[in-house]
Amino acid sequence: MNLSPRRPLFNRRPQSNIYRMFLWVVMILGGVWMLQQMNKGEIQPLFLPTPLPTRSVESYILEGDANFSAGKVAAAITAYQEAVGLDPNDAQTWWKLARIQTYSSAFLITDEEKRTRLLEALESARKAVELASEESTAHAILAFALDWNADSTLYPNDHVQELLIEAEQEALRALQLDNSNTLALAFYAEVLLDQQKWSQAELYIKQALERQDADEWMDVHRVNAYVLETLGQYNLAITEYDKAIAIEPNSTFLYLRAGANYRKLASEIPNPEAARPVYETSLEYFAKAVRINEQIGVKDPGPHLSIARTYAQLGEFFIAARNVQTALEYQPNNADIYGQLGIIYFRSRNYEGSIFSLKCAIRGCSEEESCFGRGLDKCYPDLGENPVDVRGQVISPNTIVYYYTYGSVLAALSRPRDNHCEEALQVMSEVRTELDVNPEAYADGRQTIISIVQAGESICDSLAEGGAPGLSVPTEAGDVMTDVTATPTP
């Protein structure tokens, strides 16, 4: 009989469906297209976080102003740099940035740091004038930046004079555009003072003080204080610094200037007992700066260095050295601070200890040597005393004291079996060369430096001839910094 074939219940043959295949092809092509669009950014993946709104220029400017008023100068500069990044064509933002950058140089220690920051300020000020050539305040800020760049400790005298001439021209241009501009009057007075035109400087700063908005600007009272201290009227200068502090109470460099004026007053009092309270008042101003920095979380070595110098003038070298060591905890690779510690060791007659610190200051030192330069017997990482490489400083009016003091100590401690005269004579030669290359910067102290150099050279000449080593202590070195400098910096 005929039977129908069995249905393939368990091994059914696969069958193709053209519609299903077409659907798969369409889905695959669609997926490829979507991936391409996502890579191009045309399609965003699901569940991305909601984009935050872009900050406005005004918000960065307000942040910069707030940080400057709070004493957070580095944060203020960063905020203004963000603002000019968003709107590089706003002249006002550029000149505000230039003003803060210029003042921030007062918080820096080394020549290289100051020079770099002041050049940045000058670039910002020039950009402001480029964008708004008819804006009086832009020209006034450019005059200010030029004047602070005109520092004889940073540049040769010829370049300093060029900068001062340009600063005067910019200040006059600012007053030509607006003869009632308070900042222009104040900064022109500062330029005139640095040109040693004292009577004219007094005239213009008085005009600035008469303006209705004079008390809105710290700059006006700062410049007036500078005029007064240059004329030797230190009590009146302190009063003006106090007025500037009242406007910007967290600008610690103002406290350092006021304290330096008290220290200058104290140094002129012949009776040590009468001078002591005045020195203590200067220390109070420096201590206020330290407290402000602690409150805002700024590790600025400047106030500690000012405290150290005051105690050194009082002959209290131990506490002076401790304050410099605190400054080194903040900036352990800062060669200039090693130099200041070396000078204090020298003045306290710790000649052997001064060698390590002064070597770090002028020649640089290795990681292990840096701890010796800080007055330690070795590095203690567990206590935060980490070894660091230190790069030495080139010779300049600000660092020459480290050079001739180092050479003097090396020569004085040389003995036939422990002779350091090769290095000592090399250093003395560099000092002589610097005096010849830049004579204007050493007009007042040249003869004193020469006498120190000659004393060291005589000791080494005697040793070379087989004579006895030097029997006297090294010749006393000059001080690290003056109380009143061309551009007031602590």
HUURVEN-V471606 format. One record per residue. PHI is phi in degrees with one decimal (* if undefined). Layout:
BEGIN
phi:PHI
phi:PHI
END
This chain:
BEGIN
phi:*
phi:-93.0
phi:-114.2
phi:-71.1
phi:-63.6
phi:-69.7
phi:-76.8
phi:-73.6
phi:-71.1
phi:-111.7
phi:-136.3
phi:-69.3
phi:-72.8
phi:-66.5
phi:-125.0
phi:-85.9
phi:-124.1
phi:-62.6
phi:-72.3
phi:-64.3
phi:-61.6
phi:-64.5
phi:-65.0
phi:-62.5
phi:-62.2
phi:-61.6
phi:-65.1
phi:-65.1
phi:-63.3
phi:-64.9
phi:-66.1
phi:-61.3
phi:-63.2
phi:-65.7
phi:-61.8
phi:-61.7
phi:-67.9
phi:-65.9
phi:-63.9
phi:-79.6
phi:87.1
phi:-71.3
phi:-123.3
phi:-94.5
phi:-62.3
phi:-70.4
phi:67.5
phi:-69.5
phi:-64.3
phi:-64.8
phi:-63.0
phi:-80.2
phi:-67.2
phi:-68.4
phi:-68.2
phi:-84.7
phi:-59.3
phi:-60.3
phi:-67.1
phi:-67.5
phi:-64.3
phi:-62.1
phi:-64.7
phi:-62.8
phi:-62.4
phi:-64.8
phi:-67.6
phi:-64.9
phi:-64.3
phi:-80.9
phi:89.5
phi:-91.8
phi:-67.7
phi:-62.1
phi:-67.0
phi:-64.4
phi:-62.9
phi:-59.7
phi:-63.0
phi:-69.1
phi:-65.1
phi:-64.2
phi:-65.0
phi:-70.8
phi:-67.0
phi:-77.5
phi:-136.3
phi:-73.5
phi:-107.7
phi:-95.5
phi:-63.8
phi:-62.5
phi:-63.8
phi:-65.0
phi:-73.4
phi:-66.1
phi:-61.4
phi:-61.0
phi:-62.1
phi:-67.4
phi:-61.8
phi:-63.6
phi:-65.1
phi:-64.0
phi:-64.7
phi:-69.0
phi:-93.3
phi:-94.7
phi:-104.7
phi:-86.0
phi:-58.0
phi:-62.1
phi:-63.0
phi:-63.1
phi:-61.1
phi:-62.3
phi:-66.5
phi:-67.8
phi:-68.4
phi:-62.9
phi:-63.4
phi:-64.4
phi:-63.6
phi:-64.4
phi:-65.4
phi:-65.1
phi:-64.7
phi:-62.6
phi:-67.4
phi:-61.5
phi:-81.4
phi:-140.4
phi:-68.3
phi:-103.6
phi:-93.1
phi:-61.1
phi:-66.2
phi:-61.1
phi:-67.2
phi:-63.7
phi:-67.3
phi:-63.8
phi:-61.4
phi:-60.6
phi:-64.7
phi:-62.9
phi:-64.2
phi:-72.8
phi:-71.5
phi:-78.4
phi:-110.9
phi:-68.3
phi:-82.8
phi:-107.9
phi:-137.1
phi:-61.8
phi:-59.9
phi:-60.5
phi:-69.0
phi:-59.9
phi:-66.2
phi:-61.9
phi:-65.6
phi:-66.6
phi:-62.9
phi:-65.3
phi:-61.5
phi:-63.1
phi:-62.3
phi:-67.8
phi:-64.9
phi:-65.3
phi:-64.1
phi:-61.4
phi:-73.3
phi:-65.0
phi:-75.3
phi:-157.0
phi:-74.0
phi:-107.3
phi:-70.1
phi:-61.6
phi:-64.1
phi:-62.2
phi:-63.3
phi:-66.9
phi:-70.7
phi:-65.4
phi:-61.1
phi:-66.7
phi:-64.3
phi:-60.7
phi:-63.5
phi:-70.4
phi:-89.9
phi:63.3
phi:-101.8
phi:-66.6
phi:-65.4
phi:-67.2
phi:-61.6
phi:-60.2
phi:-61.7
phi:-75.2
phi:-70.9
phi:-65.4
phi:-63.3
phi:-63.8
phi:-66.1
phi:-80.5
phi:-69.9
phi:-63.8
phi:-95.6
phi:-59.6
phi:-78.2
phi:-87.3
phi:-114.7
phi:-57.9
phi:-56.5
phi:-64.6
phi:-71.5
phi:-62.7
phi:-64.5
phi:-62.5
phi:-62.6
phi:-63.8
phi:-60.3
phi:-66.7
phi:-70.4
phi:-64.7
phi:-85.5
phi:82.1
phi:-94.4
phi:-68.3
phi:-62.8
phi:-66.6
phi:-62.0
phi:-61.3
phi:-58.9
phi:-70.4
phi:-63.4
phi:-62.8
phi:-66.5
phi:-64.3
phi:-63.4
phi:-61.7
phi:-81.1
phi:-125.3
phi:-68.5
phi:-107.3
phi:-83.9
phi:-65.9
phi:-66.3
phi:-68.4
phi:-63.9
phi:-66.8
phi:-69.1
phi:-62.2
phi:-62.4
phi:-65.0
phi:-69.1
phi:-62.4
phi:-63.1
phi:-65.4
phi:-60.3
phi:-64.1
phi:-65.9
phi:-94.0
phi:-91.4
phi:-68.6
phi:-86.2
phi:-57.9
phi:-67.3
phi:-73.3
phi:-75.8
phi:-56.4
phi:-61.4
phi:-71.5
phi:-59.0
phi:-65.6
phi:-65.5
phi:-61.9
phi:-65.2
phi:-62.5
phi:-64.9
phi:-64.7
phi:-65.0
phi:-61.3
phi:-62.5
phi:-61.7
phi:-65.0
phi:-61.6
phi:-63.0
phi:-65.9
phi:-67.5
phi:-98.3
phi:74.3
phi:-102.8
phi:-99.2
phi:-104.3
phi:-73.2
phi:-53.2
phi:-59.4
phi:-66.6
phi:-69.2
phi:-66.5
phi:-61.8
phi:-60.8
phi:-66.8
phi:-65.5
phi:-65.5
phi:-64.6
phi:-66.0
phi:-80.7
phi:82.1
phi:-98.5
phi:-77.2
phi:-64.0
phi:-69.5
phi:-63.6
phi:-63.5
phi:-62.4
phi:-69.9
phi:-67.2
phi:-64.5
phi:-64.2
phi:-60.9
phi:-70.1
phi:-64.4
phi:-75.1
phi:-135.3
phi:-69.7
phi:-107.6
phi:-87.4
phi:-62.9
phi:-64.4
phi:-67.2
phi:-59.3
phi:-62.1
phi:-66.7
phi:-65.5
phi:-61.1
phi:-65.7
phi:-65.9
phi:-58.9
phi:-61.3
phi:-69.0
phi:-89.2
phi:68.1
phi:-90.4
phi:-65.2
phi:-61.3
phi:-66.6
phi:-66.4
phi:-60.2
phi:-62.5
phi:-66.8
phi:-68.6
phi:-62.7
phi:-60.0
phi:-69.1
phi:-107.9
phi:-105.6
phi:84.1
phi:-153.9
phi:-74.9
phi:-60.0
phi:-67.0
phi:-64.9
phi:-62.0
phi:-71.4
phi:-62.9
phi:-65.8
phi:-88.3
phi:87.4
phi:-100.3
phi:-82.8
phi:-168.5
phi:-83.0
phi:-126.5
phi:-57.1
phi:-63.8
phi:-100.7
phi:88.2
phi:-91.0
phi:-87.1
phi:-71.4
phi:-141.0
phi:-80.1
phi:-120.6
phi:-95.6
phi:-68.1
phi:-102.3
phi:-72.4
phi:-73.0
phi:-161.0
phi:-57.6
phi:-84.0
phi:-116.1
phi:-62.0
phi:-61.5
phi:-68.0
phi:-66.9
phi:-72.6
phi:-70.7
phi:-61.8
phi:-62.7
phi:-64.3
phi:-67.5
phi:-59.2
phi:-66.6
phi:-65.5
phi:-92.3
phi:-73.9
phi:-134.4
phi:-53.3
phi:-96.2
phi:-142.9
phi:-96.5
phi:-106.5
phi:-68.5
phi:-60.4
phi:-69.9
phi:-60.7
phi:-68.4
phi:-63.0
phi:-64.7
phi:-62.1
phi:-64.2
phi:-64.7
phi:-64.9
phi:-60.5
phi:-61.6
phi:-61.9
phi:-63.4
phi:-76.1
phi:-75.2
phi:-127.5
phi:-65.3
phi:-62.4
phi:-72.2
phi:-121.3
phi:-59.5
phi:-83.5
phi:-108.9
phi:-58.0
phi:-66.1
phi:-64.4
phi:-64.2
phi:-60.3
phi:-65.1
phi:-67.5
phi:-61.4
phi:-63.3
phi:-63.1
phi:-66.1
phi:-63.7
phi:-64.7
phi:-61.9
phi:-69.5
phi:-64.0
phi:-64.8
phi:-65.5
phi:-65.4
phi:-89.5
phi:86.2
phi:-80.3
phi:-75.8
phi:-67.9
phi:-61.3
phi:-99.0
phi:-98.7
phi:-73.7
phi:-58.0
phi:-61.2
phi:-60.7
phi:-83.5
phi:-72.6
phi:-77.3
phi:-72.9
phi:-150.0
phi:-86.2
phi:-70.6
phi:-124.1
phi:-109.4
phi:-58.6
phi:-116.0
phi:-57.6
phi:-134.7
phi:-63.1
END
